[in-house]
Amino acid sequence: MKLCMIGTGYVGLVSGVCFSDLGNTVYCVDKDKNKIELLNSGNVPIYEPGLEEILKRNHKAKRLIFTSDLKQAVSNSDIIFICVGTPTKKNGNSADLKHLFSVANELKKIISKYKIIITKSTVPVGTGDKIEKILVKLKNRKLIDVVSNPEFLREGEALRDFVYPDRVVIGTSSKKANRTLRSLYLPIIKKKSRYINTSRRGAEMIKYASNAFLATKISYINELANLCEKAEVDIKDVSFGMGLDERIGERFLRAGPAYGGSCFPKDTRALIDTANKFNIDLSIVKNVVKSNENRKLLLTRKIETILNKKLRNKTITFLGVTFKPNTDDMREASSIPMINFLSKKNCKIRYFDPSGEKKELNKIKNVQFHKNISSACLKSDLIIIHTEWNVFKLLDFKKLVKKKNFSIYDMRNIYSPSKMKQMKIKYYGVGR
């Protein structure tokens, strides 16, 4: 099939590359000509393991075309995916849909034969109806079917999630569109993924409801970790015992920093905003958002406690600063407010992250990026394991730090407290 992905951000690029690898011809469109030039040269502007190799292979085979020409891409395609960003508005909690509606208005000018228009972006319930209202101004209403097909790609594991998804959700009442999309996803469905055909509004709600529930699990286990610290219980034992219950499941039950990234923070806020418009009080989700914000403050205070509130001129090293491993995404990463706070306390902050230097941290004074773990840790007063990259799991801290007295704050509970005690290292975990 011939597909068009509008937007080459995380969702659009990963989806476009993966669809091309299934044998489809895919046009990836973006207004940013520099990004298009970069992609055409075989380079990937995001950090996602394995993506560059697949991109180069399909680009060489001419199944993957990168262009800024929206009209050409749409005209040559049968299915149009809208994959533009829907960030939180600056003033409030609602999703900013201006880019989405801008695309819809552009499509209205271009479309002259039947197309399936798919919203891949995460959008509030009823957004598909609004897009349809824009597009039905076409002379022939039968020229379009507007469908919701939310993505469930985890950063760092996106390729696997695309090929082996838990489910494929298609929101449409059109038998024609449903038949076409089932055929498109058939190679994936054959791998025992569930294919769900629901209403357009139902599909939109599934995405928000899913993300809010996962955010709830994270906030729940983080709050339990606070209790475990006081009660002298290891949260890892609690999480393991809970996770064995198939009604609960083990995923998203790892205590640590506040959740971050491109999805959970904005989607929980947007869901609350949607509920408010229908005069529904989502008290649980509201408290999840509140709990997550409190989490950032609590962990920062813990750093103060570890250093006996003597922060001035202390050298603090962050191992990992992204919100999760195997991604370069710094959106809503809890490391940012922590580092901001420590900077204001005149700490000397170093960091190493496998995904490289971060522009978000360059703006903060007293912060220095190191290209290797050794130089980042040398003579540090406190090592903070913020992100659980695999490269951090088997470190000899005494050899790295080369200092008699230092502490480790393991925010991901990678290391054993008892082994750290044996090595006479001051060790602090989360909920332990």
ZAMARGU-4260 file (C-alpha; in steps of 0.2 Angstrom, whole numbers, plus 5000, padded with zeros to 4 digits):
<rodrens>
0) 5000/5000/5000 | 5005/5018/4998 | 5005/5028/5014 | 5009/5046/5019 | 5015/5050/5037
5) 5013/5069/5041 | 5026/5073/5054 | 5043/5065/5056 | 5043/5066/5075 | 5045/5051/5086
10) 5028/5043/5081 | 5028/5047/5063 | 5046/5042/5059 | 5045/5026/5069 | 5028/5021/5061
15) 5034/5026/5044 | 5050/5016/5044 | 5041/5001/5051 | 5027/5001/5038 | 5040/5003/5024
20) 5049/4987/5032 | 5033/4978/5029 | 5034/4981/5011 | 5023/4997/5009 | 5028/5013/5000
25) 5029/5027/5013 | 5030/5045/5011 | 5036/5054/5027 | 5032/5073/5026 | 5039/5087/5037
30) 5040/5106/5035 | 5057/5106/5042 | 5068/5105/5027 | 5084/5102/5037 | 5076/5087/5045
35) 5071/5080/5028 | 5089/5083/5022 | 5096/5074/5037 | 5084/5059/5035 | 5088/5058/5016
40) 5106/5057/5021 | 5102/5041/5031 | 5104/5050/5048 | 5091/5048/5062 | 5086/5064/5072
45) 5080/5054/5087 | 5088/5040/5098 | 5079/5024/5095 | 5090/5007/5095 | 5089/4999/5078
50) 5079/5012/5069 | 5094/5019/5058 | 5098/5002/5051 | 5080/4999/5045 | 5078/5017/5039
55) 5093/5015/5028 | 5088/4999/5021 | 5071/5004/5016 | 5077/5021/5010 | 5089/5012/4998
60) 5075/5001/4992 | 5065/5017/4988 | 5051/5011/4999 | 5054/5026/5011 | 5053/5043/5004
65) 5057/5059/5014 | 5050/5075/5007 | 5043/5093/5012 | 5030/5092/4997 | 5014/5088/5006
70) 5004/5089/4990 | 5014/5076/4981 | 5015/5064/4996 | 4996/5065/4999 | 4992/5063/4980
75) 5003/5048/4979 | 4995/5039/4994 | 4980/5030/4999 | 4981/5031/5018 | 4986/5047/5027
80) 4992/5047/5044 | 4993/5063/5054 | 5007/5062/5067 | 5010/5079/5073 | 5013/5084/5091
85) 4999/5088/5103 | 5008/5096/5118 | 5000/5104/5133 | 4994/5122/5130 | 5005/5134/5139
90) 4991/5141/5150 | 4981/5126/5156 | 4980/5107/5154 | 4971/5105/5138 | 4980/5098/5122
95) 4986/5110/5109 | 4978/5104/5093 | 4983/5119/5082 | 4995/5108/5071 | 4982/5095/5069
100) 4969/5106/5063 | 4982/5115/5052 | 4985/5099/5043 | 4967/5095/5041 | 4964/5112/5032
105) 4979/5109/5021 | 4972/5091/5016 | 4955/5099/5012 | 4964/5109/4998 | 4973/5094/4991
110) 4962/5079/4992 | 4953/5075/4975 | 4950/5056/4977 | 4946/5044/4991 | 4958/5044/5006
115) 4958/5036/5023 | 4963/5050/5035 | 4970/5043/5051 | 4974/5052/5067 | 4989/5044/5075
120) 4993/5058/5087 | 4986/5057/5104 | 4970/5068/5105 | 4955/5071/5116 | 4939/5062/5113
125) 4929/5070/5099 | 4944/5077/5090 | 4941/5065/5075 | 4923/5073/5074 | 4931/5090/5072
130) 4943/5085/5059 | 4929/5077/5049 | 4919/5094/5050 | 4934/5102/5042 | 4936/5089/5028
135) 4917/5087/5024 | 4918/5104/5016 | 4925/5094/5002 | 4913/5094/4987 | 4911/5075/4988
140) 4909/5068/5006 | 4913/5051/5000 | 4931/5056/4997 | 4936/5053/5015 | 4935/5042/5030
145) 4942/5049/5046 | 4949/5036/5058 | 4957/5035/5075 | 4972/5023/5076 | 4981/5028/5092
150) 5000/5022/5094 | 5006/5013/5109 | 5025/5014/5106 | 5037/5015/5121 | 5052/5025/5118
155) 5067/5014/5118 | 5057/4999/5113 | 5047/5006/5099 | 5052/4994/5085 | 5047/4979/5095
160) 5031/4987/5100 | 5026/4991/5082 | 5030/4973/5076 | 5023/4964/5092 | 5009/4976/5099
165) 4997/4970/5112 | 4983/4977/5102 | 4980/4987/5086 | 4965/4999/5089 | 4955/5005/5074
170) 4941/5018/5078 | 4929/5019/5063 | 4912/5015/5058 | 4917/5013/5040 | 4917/4995/5034
175) 4928/5001/5019 | 4941/5009/5030 | 4941/4995/5042 | 4943/4982/5029 | 4958/4992/5021
180) 4967/4994/5038 | 4964/4977/5043 | 4973/4972/5027 | 4987/4985/5031 | 4990/4977/5048
185) 4988/4959/5043 | 5007/4955/5045 | 5006/4961/5063 | 4989/4953/5067 | 4996/4936/5061
190) 5009/4937/5075 | 4994/4935/5087 | 4991/4954/5091 | 4973/4958/5094 | 4964/4969/5081
195) 4950/4980/5089 | 4938/4989/5079 | 4928/5002/5089 | 4920/5019/5087 | 4932/5034/5083
200) 4928/5041/5100 | 4931/5024/5109 | 4948/5023/5101 | 4953/5041/5106 | 4947/5037/5124
205) 4957/5020/5125 | 4974/5029/5122 | 4971/5042/5136 | 4963/5029/5148 | 4978/5018/5145
210) 4991/5031/5148 | 4982/5037/5164 | 4981/5020/5171 | 4999/5016/5169 | 5004/5033/5176
215) 4993/5028/5191 | 5003/5012/5193 | 5019/5022/5194 | 5013/5035/5206 | 5005/5021/5217
220) 5021/5011/5219 | 5031/5027/5222 | 5020/5032/5236 | 5021/5014/5243 | 5040/5016/5242
225) 5039/5031/5254 | 5029/5020/5266 | 5042/5006/5264 | 5056/5017/5269 | 5048/5022/5285
230) 5042/5004/5289 | 5059/4996/5285 | 5052/4986/5271 | 5061/4983/5254 | 5049/4990/5240
235) 5057/4978/5227 | 5050/4963/5238 | 5033/4971/5238 | 5033/4975/5219 | 5038/4957/5215
240) 5025/4950/5227 | 5011/4961/5219 | 5017/4958/5201 | 5014/4939/5203 | 4996/4942/5204
245) 4990/4941/5186 | 4976/4954/5190 | 4989/4967/5194 | 5005/4962/5183 | 5023/4966/5186
250) 5025/4980/5173 | 5025/4998/5179 | 5028/4993/5197 | 5046/4999/5199 | 5048/5013/5212
255) 5059/5027/5206 | 5058/5045/5201 | 5043/5054/5194 | 5036/5048/5178 | 5041/5059/5163
260) 5042/5059/5144 | 5031/5064/5130 | 5015/5055/5135 | 5011/5052/5153 | 5012/5070/5159
265) 5003/5078/5145 | 4990/5064/5143 | 4985/5064/5161 | 4983/5083/5161 | 4973/5082/5145
270) 4961/5068/5151 | 4957/5079/5167 | 4954/5094/5155 | 4942/5083/5145 | 4933/5077/5160
275) 4931/5094/5166 | 4922/5099/5150 | 4910/5085/5153 | 4908/5090/5172 | 4916/5074/5177
280) 4928/5074/5192 | 4942/5062/5189 | 4949/5063/5207 | 4960/5048/5205 | 4969/5055/5190
285) 4970/5072/5198 | 4979/5065/5213 | 4990/5055/5202 | 4996/5071/5193 | 4998/5079/5211
290) 5008/5064/5217 | 5020/5064/5203 | 5024/5083/5205 | 5027/5080/5224 | 5038/5065/5219
295) 5051/5077/5211 | 5051/5088/5227 | 5053/5073/5239 | 5068/5065/5230 | 5076/5082/5229
300) 5074/5084/5248 | 5081/5066/5250 | 5097/5072/5241 | 5098/5086/5254 | 5096/5074/5268
305) 5110/5062/5261 | 5122/5077/5261 | 5116/5083/5278 | 5110/5099/5270 | 5128/5104/5267
310) 5126/5106/5248 | 5138/5121/5244 | 5153/5116/5233 | 5148/5098/5234 | 5152/5088/5218
315) 5136/5078/5212 | 5136/5066/5198 | 5121/5061/5188 | 5122/5044/5179 | 5108/5046/5166
320) 5097/5061/5165 | 5084/5055/5152 | 5067/5051/5159 | 5070/5032/5154 | 5084/5022/5146
325) 5086/5019/5128 | 5080/5036/5123 | 5087/5054/5122 | 5070/5061/5127 | 5072/5074/5141
330) 5053/5080/5141 | 5047/5081/5159 | 5063/5072/5165 | 5064/5073/5184 | 5082/5076/5183
335) 5079/5094/5176 | 5071/5101/5192 | 5083/5091/5203 | 5098/5099/5194 | 5090/5116/5194
340) 5088/5115/5213 | 5106/5109/5216 | 5113/5122/5204 | 5105/5136/5215 | 5113/5128/5230
345) 5130/5131/5222 | 5133/5112/5219 | 5145/5107/5206 | 5135/5095/5195 | 5142/5083/5182
350) 5132/5071/5171 | 5135/5057/5159 | 5121/5050/5148 | 5124/5037/5134 | 5113/5047/5123
355) 5124/5062/5124 | 5124/5080/5130 | 5108/5089/5133 | 5103/5106/5127 | 5091/5107/5142
360) 5105/5106/5154 | 5117/5118/5145 | 5106/5133/5151 | 5109/5129/5170 | 5125/5135/5178
365) 5137/5124/5187 | 5132/5109/5176 | 5145/5100/5166 | 5143/5085/5153 | 5156/5071/5153
370) 5159/5060/5139 | 5163/5045/5150 | 5158/5037/5166 | 5175/5038/5174 | 5178/5057/5172
375) 5160/5060/5178 | 5162/5050/5194 | 5180/5055/5199 | 5181/5063/5216 | 5162/5065/5217
380) 5153/5067/5234 | 5137/5059/5228 | 5133/5048/5213 | 5115/5048/5208 | 5109/5034/5197
385) 5094/5043/5189 | 5091/5032/5173 | 5093/5013/5173 | 5104/5012/5157 | 5112/4994/5156
390) 5129/5002/5156 | 5126/5008/5174 | 5122/4990/5181 | 5140/4983/5184 | 5150/4997/5190
395) 5165/4997/5202 | 5161/5013/5211 | 5177/5013/5222 | 5188/5012/5207 | 5178/5025/5198
400) 5176/5038/5212 | 5194/5036/5220 | 5188/5045/5235 | 5187/5038/5253 | 5170/5046/5258
405) 5156/5047/5245 | 5138/5041/5244 | 5127/5033/5231 | 5108/5037/5228 | 5101/5023/5218
410) 5085/5030/5212 | 5082/5014/5201 | 5087/5001/5215 | 5099/4993/5203 | 5111/4988/5217
415) 5110/4977/5232 | 5110/4987/5249 | 5119/4972/5258 | 5133/4971/5245 | 5135/4990/5246
420) 5136/4989/5265 | 5149/4975/5263 | 5160/4987/5252 | 5157/5000/5265 | 5149/5012/5253
425) 5135/5024/5259 | 5121/5018/5249 | 5103/5025/5248 | 5089/5017/5237 | 5071/5021/5235
430) 5059/5013/5246 | 5072/5002/5255
</rodrens>
